[in-house]
Amino acid sequence: MKTIPSESATSIKEGLWFVHSDGVNTIKAWGSFTNGKEEVYFNDKLASENKNRQFKNEHTFSYEGDLFKVNFKMTNMMKGHLECRFYKNDTLLKAYKYEHISGKIFTLLLLPSSKHLYL
């Protein structure tokens, strides 16, 4: 069984985790480096899973009348840049950018949660 972390993390073996919490609910998005599998957890319960065979993928689920979306987008495959965005009712909650930096294993950068970054 997969260990679900409490904060964003990455490792070659365990994959890439993006975690967003608003103090009440927590959304955790996971992606495998090896097989393209993605899973999204809402309050540690599996809400969506899919295998990504493209450069972008969207997971949607609802909870108590609210529509949640988690988007994965590979922005530069050669450089290893990946973005993950969390939405609630089409409002951006959090955006993460992952990139591989030469000389380091992996770095997880947090982008500001601002819609103008994605026009």
Buried (B, 14 or more C-beta within 10 A) or exposed (E): EEEBEEEBBBEEEBBBBBBBBEEEBBBBBBBBBEEBBBBBBBEEEBBBEBEBEEEEBBBEBEBEEEEBBBBBBBBEEEEBBBBBBBBBEEEBBBBBBBBBEEEEEBEBEEBEBEEEEEE
